[in-house]
Amino acid sequence: MNAGFARRTFLRTSAGGLAAASAGSWTAGAPVAWAAGQGAAADDPYEQAVRDARMEWAALPQDPRLAPHLGNGRLVVRAVAAPGGSGVRLLVGGPGTRTAEAPAGVLDLRPLGTPTVLECALDLWDAELTGRITTTRGTVVFSALVDRHSPTLLLRAGTEGGERLSCTAPAPDGSAPVLRSVSRTHGDRQLLAASPADATGTGEDTLRELLAAGADSTVTRHRAWWHAFHRRSYVSLPERTLQRFHRAQMYTLAAVTDPGPGRLADAPALLGPSRHLDVGPVAAALEQGPPPAHEHLAGALPGVGSKAGRTDDPVRASGALALWEAHRYTADPRILRDLLRPALAGVVGYYSGFLMEGVDGRLHLPVTHSPGQADVSDCTHDLSLLRWAVTTLVTATRGLREKDPRLARWEDLAARLAPCHTDTSGVMIGAGLRVARSCAEPSHLIWLLPLRQAPHPDADPALAHRSLHHWAGMRDAWHAGSYAAAAAMAAALRDAPLALELLRHLTTASGDEADVLAPNSLYRHAVSPRAAAPFPAGQALVELLVGAGGDAVDVFPAVPDDWPDVLVAGLLAPGGHVVDAERHAGRTRWVRVGAADGRPLTLRHGVDGDAEVWTSRPGDTAPHRRAAARPAGPGTALVHPAPGTTLTVLRRGDDPDLTVRQAGASR
C-alpha cells in the first residue's frame, strides 16, 4: 500500500489514534488530543456516524492524489509529505474542474530534527486535520482547517522536547508569492493564518486581526456549519464500509463543490438526493444570474469530430443538467423560468443549425466526438443530449404557460430527431459503430444517466439493461470512475446486485491500481480534487435507498438482500419530499415523508400487510390523524396531503421507534 497506509484503516478505522480536540479554546488548547481522543457524543447518532468515518494515515503520501484534503468549495488544501520526508507540505489551491487543477500555493512545515514518523488523521465532523511529526529532536503536533466562511487556512502547532517548527510559503520559481501568511508564536506554540494572494477580503491586515482575536470565534462558527451540514441527512447501513464511504462522500461534497454560478457544469448530481443543494452553484446562479459568457456554444463543433477539440458538449457545458436536477428536487419555478429555459433555448438553437435531413425524413447529426470513444455521425452521446434538451425545453415552455413562437419548431425537432442506433448488444456509439471493446467512459449511455431517458421514444425497456451489461462485461480499460458510473447506472435501473458488486470493488478491493479508490476516498487517476471525487458512486448508494426517477416517492426501491437493516433520515426525493424510513429484518417497518407542496402524491412506501397512513402538522409531537389514502398496488398509496404536512406509514398495530439511530452492523 502507498506510504504504508492500509486501505482498510480508512474504511474500518478504530476509535483510537489521532483525534481533533473539539472543545475548549482552539487557540490556547493543545493542537491535538492524543490516545483515545474525545470521541463522539454517546447519544448523538449523527456525530457517531461521521466520526466513525474519520480517516487515518500512518505515513503521509507524497502524491497529492492520495492525500487528505480540507476545503470549503472555493479553497482546497491537501497535506503531503515534503520532498525528502523533511516535514509536511500543504498544497493550497482551488478545487479545479473535471479537466484541470487550479494552481496551488505551498506552505511547508519543517521541524529542526529529521522526521522518523509522520502521521495524521482527518476528522470529518469538525473538518479538521490533525497530525504528529516525531523527529530525532522531539515532537511537533499540529491541527489545520480551511475556514468554511472565508478563503483562509488556519494552522496551530506545538512542539515538545528540543523541537522547533518553521512555516514558510515559498514563491514558485522566484515569482510573486501565491500565498500570503501571518503567524504568531507563544513559547512552544504557533498560530498561523494563510490565504491565496489573489483572494479578496483576506489581506495581511485581516489575517493579523484574525490571529490577534485568537481565531476561536472563527473556528466555532466553522465547526457549527459543518455539524449542521452533517445533520442534514443520515444513512445507516449494516455494511459499515459503505456507510463510512457515504459519510466521506458528504464531506467531500462540501469540501470541493465550487458554489460560484460559473461552475454549474461541475455541480454533482448527488447534491439533490443528499439534501445539500445549498452548497452548490444553483443557489448563487438564482441570486446573481448565470455568467454572461457563452463559450459553451463554441465547444465541440459538429461536422469535424475531435478536430474541434474534446471539450464538453454545449448542453453539458451550459449547466443545464445541474439546473434540471435542482428543479427536480425543489420544483422552484425560478430555476425553470430564469435559468434553465434560456440555457436550453441557446444550445438547441445552436445545435439545430447543424442537423441534416436524411432520406428517411429524420434529422441527423454530422460527425461529432463521443467522449472517450470515437468520432462518429449520429453520435449517441450528442443525439441523446440534444433530444433531452429539446424535449425538456418543450416541457418547460408548456409548464410555464408561455406563448413562445419557437415552440412549434422545437416540437418538430423533437419529433423528427433521428433515434439512436442499436444492435443485438444494445445501444451503439453511433451510426455503424458498436461497442466492441472495453472503454472507460460510457458516453454512449448518457441517455440512461444523467438524462434518465429511453435511448429513443419507442425503445424496449430491456434495451437499457442489455446496453449496460454489455459495456460492464468488458472491464479491461476501466478505472475507478468507470466502476462509479456503472454503479450509478445499475442503481438507476434498480439492479441492486450489480450496483453492490461495483461499490464493493471500489471501497474494499486492495491494491494501488487505478480501478480502486485511494485511501482518501478519491479517484487515483484524476488530478484536481473536484475531478477526483467519486460522486456517481455516492449517488448510486443513495438511489438504492430512495428512488430518483419518475414522479412517485419511492422508498427502498432496490435495497440489496445483504442489507436486512437500514435506516435513513433527511434524504430528498424528487419534488422536494424529505424521506425518513427504516428497514428491519428485511422488511420496511415505517416510512415518514414530508409533503412539500400539498399536491397529490404516489407513495411507494413498501410497508407490507395492513398499512395505515397517518398525518401530522408542524409542531405535532407524533402522527395522530389518519390520512385519506387509496391503495394503488402492493406497498403503494395515493394520497393528497395538505401543504406542509408529514405522512407516516405504519403497519397496523405496530408502534416502532421513529428516532434516528444506528442500524445493526453485519460487516
FENSUL-V341066 format. One record per backbone hydrogen bond with DSSP energy under -1.0 kcal/mol. NH is the residue of the N-H (numbers start at 1). CO is the residue of the C=O. E is the energy in kcal/mol with one decimal. If there is no record, write none. Layout:
NH|CO|E, NH|CO|E
This chain:
4|1|-1.5, 5|2|-2.3, 9|6|-1.5, 11|7|-1.5, 12|8|-2.5, 19|33|-1.1, 29|25|-1.9, 33|19|-1.6, 37|34|-1.6, 44|41|-1.6, 48|44|-2.4, 49|45|-2.4, 50|46|-2.1, 51|47|-2.9, 52|48|-1.9, 53|50|-1.1, 54|51|-1.7, 55|122|-1.9, 57|120|-3.0, 60|118|-1.2, 66|63|-1.9, 67|64|-1.0, 70|77|-2.9, 72|75|-1.8, 73|255|-2.2, 76|93|-3.8, 77|70|-2.8, 78|91|-2.0, 79|68|-1.7, 80|89|-2.8, 81|61|-2.3, 82|87|-2.3, 85|82|-2.4, 88|109|-2.3, 89|80|-3.2, 90|107|-3.1, 91|78|-3.1, 92|105|-2.8, 93|76|-2.6, 97|100|-2.9, 105|92|-4.1, 107|90|-2.1, 108|168|-3.1, 109|88|-3.4, 110|166|-2.6, 112|164|-1.3, 116|134|-3.8, 117|134|-1.8, 119|132|-2.1, 120|57|-1.9, 121|130|-2.7, 122|55|-2.8, 123|128|-2.6, 128|123|-1.9, 129|144|-2.8, 130|121|-2.7, 131|142|-2.5, 132|119|-2.7, 133|140|-3.3, 134|117|-2.6, 135|138|-3.0, 136|114|-1.0, 139|160|-1.5, 140|133|-2.5, 141|158|-2.7, 142|131|-2.2, 143|156|-2.5, 144|129|-2.6, 145|154|-2.1, 147|152|-2.4, 152|150|-2.4, 153|194|-3.2, 154|145|-2.9, 155|192|-2.7, 156|143|-2.5, 157|190|-2.5, 158|141|-2.7, 159|188|-1.9, 160|139|-2.5, 162|137|-1.8, 163|160|-1.2, 166|110|-2.4, 168|108|-1.9, 174|171|-1.1, 175|172|-2.3, 180|195|-2.8, 182|193|-2.5, 184|191|-2.7, 186|189|-3.3, 189|186|-1.7, 190|157|-2.8, 191|184|-2.8, 192|155|-3.1, 193|182|-2.7, 194|153|-2.3, 195|180|-2.5, 197|178|-3.3, 199|196|-1.7, 207|203|-2.3, 208|204|-2.5, 209|205|-2.3, 210|206|-2.0, 211|207|-2.1, 212|208|-2.7, 213|209|-1.8, 214|211|-1.1, 215|210|-1.1, 219|215|-2.4, 220|216|-2.7, 221|217|-2.2, 222|218|-2.3, 223|219|-2.8, 224|220|-2.3, 225|221|-2.0, 226|222|-1.9, 227|223|-2.8, 228|224|-2.1, 229|225|-2.3, 230|226|-2.6, 231|227|-1.3, 232|229|-1.4, 234|569|-2.9, 236|567|-2.7, 240|238|-1.3, 243|239|-1.7, 244|240|-2.8, 245|241|-1.8, 246|242|-2.3, 247|243|-1.9, 248|244|-2.4, 249|245|-2.3, 250|246|-2.1, 251|247|-2.2, 252|248|-2.5, 253|249|-2.4, 254|250|-1.5, 255|251|-1.8, 256|252|-2.3, 257|253|-1.0, 263|260|-2.3, 266|263|-1.4, 267|264|-1.5, 271|268|-1.4, 272|269|-1.0, 274|270|-1.6, 275|272|-1.9, 276|271|-3.0, 279|276|-1.7, 280|277|-1.4, 285|281|-2.3, 286|282|-2.3, 287|283|-1.5, 288|284|-3.4, 289|285|-2.1, 297|294|-1.7, 298|295|-2.0, 299|296|-1.0, 301|299|-1.1, 303|367|-2.9, 304|301|-1.3, 305|367|-1.4, 307|304|-1.6, 308|305|-1.6, 309|306|-1.8, 317|313|-2.9, 318|314|-1.6, 319|316|-1.6, 323|319|-2.0, 324|320|-2.5, 325|321|-2.3, 326|322|-2.3, 327|323|-2.2, 328|324|-2.5, 329|325|-1.5, 330|326|-1.0, 331|327|-3.2, 335|332|-1.0, 336|332|-1.1, 337|333|-2.8, 338|334|-2.7, 339|335|-1.1, 340|335|-3.4, 341|336|-2.2, 343|339|-1.7, 344|340|-2.7, 345|341|-2.5, 346|342|-1.8, 347|343|-2.0, 348|344|-2.7, 349|345|-2.0, 350|346|-1.8, 351|347|-2.7, 352|348|-2.5, 354|351|-2.1, 356|364|-2.8, 358|362|-2.8, 361|358|-2.0, 363|416|-2.6, 364|356|-3.4, 368|376|-2.1, 370|374|-3.3, 373|370|-2.7, 376|368|-2.6, 378|365|-1.6, 380|429|-2.5, 383|379|-3.0, 384|380|-2.5, 385|381|-1.8, 386|382|-2.5, 387|383|-2.9, 388|384|-2.7, 389|385|-2.6, 390|386|-2.6, 391|387|-2.3, 392|388|-2.5, 393|389|-2.1, 394|390|-2.3, 395|391|-2.4, 396|392|-2.9, 397|393|-2.4, 398|394|-2.4, 399|395|-2.6, 400|396|-2.1, 401|398|-1.1, 402|397|-1.9, 404|402|-1.1, 407|404|-2.0, 410|406|-2.3, 411|407|-2.6, 412|408|-2.0, 413|409|-2.3, 414|410|-2.5, 415|411|-1.9, 416|412|-1.9, 417|413|-1.3, 418|363|-2.6, 423|426|-2.4, 426|423|-1.3, 428|421|-3.1, 429|433|-2.0, 430|433|-1.3, 431|377|-2.4, 433|430|-1.8, 436|434|-1.1, 443|441|-1.5, 445|442|-2.2, 446|443|-1.2, 448|445|-1.5, 449|445|-1.4, 451|446|-1.9, 453|447|-3.4, 459|456|-2.2, 463|460|-2.3, 466|462|-2.4, 467|463|-2.5, 468|464|-2.3, 469|465|-2.5, 470|466|-1.8, 471|467|-2.0, 472|468|-3.0, 474|471|-1.6, 478|475|-1.5, 480|514|-2.5, 483|479|-1.5, 484|480|-2.3, 485|481|-2.4, 486|482|-2.6, 487|483|-2.3, 488|484|-2.1, 489|485|-2.2, 490|486|-2.6, 491|487|-2.4, 492|488|-2.1, 493|489|-1.7, 494|491|-1.3, 495|490|-3.2, 496|494|-1.2, 499|495|-2.4, 500|496|-2.7, 501|497|-2.1, 502|498|-2.2, 503|499|-2.3, 504|500|-2.5, 505|501|-1.8, 506|502|-1.9, 507|503|-1.9, 508|504|-2.3, 509|505|-1.1, 516|513|-1.2, 517|506|-1.7, 518|522|-3.2, 521|518|-2.2, 523|532|-3.2, 530|95|-2.7, 532|528|-1.8, 535|533|-1.9, 538|534|-1.3, 539|535|-2.5, 540|536|-2.2, 541|537|-2.0, 542|538|-2.0, 543|539|-2.4, 544|540|-1.3, 545|542|-1.2, 546|542|-2.2, 547|554|-3.1, 553|602|-2.6, 555|604|-2.4, 556|545|-3.4, 558|544|-1.6, 563|560|-2.0, 566|583|-2.0, 567|236|-2.0, 568|581|-2.5, 569|234|-2.4, 571|579|-1.4, 572|273|-2.5, 573|577|-2.8, 575|328|-3.0, 576|573|-1.5, 577|573|-1.0, 579|571|-3.3, 580|592|-2.9, 581|568|-2.3, 582|590|-2.2, 583|566|-3.2, 584|587|-3.2, 586|564|-2.3, 587|584|-1.7, 589|582|-2.5, 590|582|-1.2, 591|649|-1.6, 592|580|-3.4, 593|647|-2.9, 594|578|-2.4, 595|645|-2.9, 596|594|-1.1, 601|639|-3.4, 603|637|-3.0, 604|553|-2.7, 605|603|-1.4, 606|635|-2.4, 611|609|-1.4, 612|650|-3.2, 614|648|-3.3, 615|625|-3.0, 616|646|-1.7, 620|617|-2.4, 624|615|-1.2, 625|615|-1.3, 627|613|-3.2, 630|638|-2.6, 632|636|-2.1, 636|633|-1.8, 637|603|-2.1, 638|630|-2.8, 639|601|-2.6, 644|595|-1.7, 645|642|-1.7, 646|616|-2.8, 647|593|-3.2, 648|614|-2.9, 649|591|-3.1, 650|612|-2.5, 652|610|-3.2, 654|651|-2.6, 666|238|-3.0, 667|238|-1.8
